[in-house]
Amino acid sequence: MEEIKLQTTTVKVLQGDITKIASDVIVNAANTSLLGGGGVDGAIHRAGGKQILEECRKIRDQQGGCQVGEAVVTTAGNLPASFVIHTVGPVWNGGKSGEEPKLTNCYVNTLNLACKNHARSIAFPNISTGIYRFPKALAANIALEAVSNFIRSHHESSLEQILFVCFDEENYRIYRDRLREYVI
Ligand code: ADP
């Protein structure tokens, strides 16, 4: 585990399964349908139980799913977290389809929604770096930049701890190394 302090917020990187993390919010790398999928999405729905899917269905009925870069909040069901924020990352398509700003939007919109719900801690997976094939090092830079910009510009933010939960060794190494050299 690696951690740094940015102003009053602790930013941590660890390797593990996000469904086991007892932070106020865990973030799901969902898809636009909000009806579940593979990867971390499947793991969250499996571990969290049917209540999460029921709320996702309601949101889908009300607003027709979730657009790329946007975020919605549901219960965390049986998970140790209090809420799940579902955000939809961009599919990597060579980098010329606005993938980078879309991934930034995922982090910013999720952080804003977490603060609106008075969350003190949040755990992110490495959005888009699985089935959606976003290059991992680039995704890590975008994630850390979005988080540090958010901390800098939200002095009154409720967030005391931001966790990056890396499932695979490659992402863990990338985040750990990047965080070590990170200077705000
Ligand atoms: P996307 O479609 O956004 O690429 P994936 O779920 O395929 O979403 O992958 C996103 C990241 O989540 C990948 O880095 C993958 O290794 C990771 N991941 C898969 N399962 C888990 C889990 N249980 N906890 C945390 N991260 C996970």
Residues whose N, C-alpha, C, O or C-beta is under 5 A from the ligand:
A	BS01	ADP	G16 D17 I18 T19 A29 G38 G39 V40 D41 A43 G89 P125 N126 I127 S128 T129 G130 I131 Y132 R133 V165 F167 D168
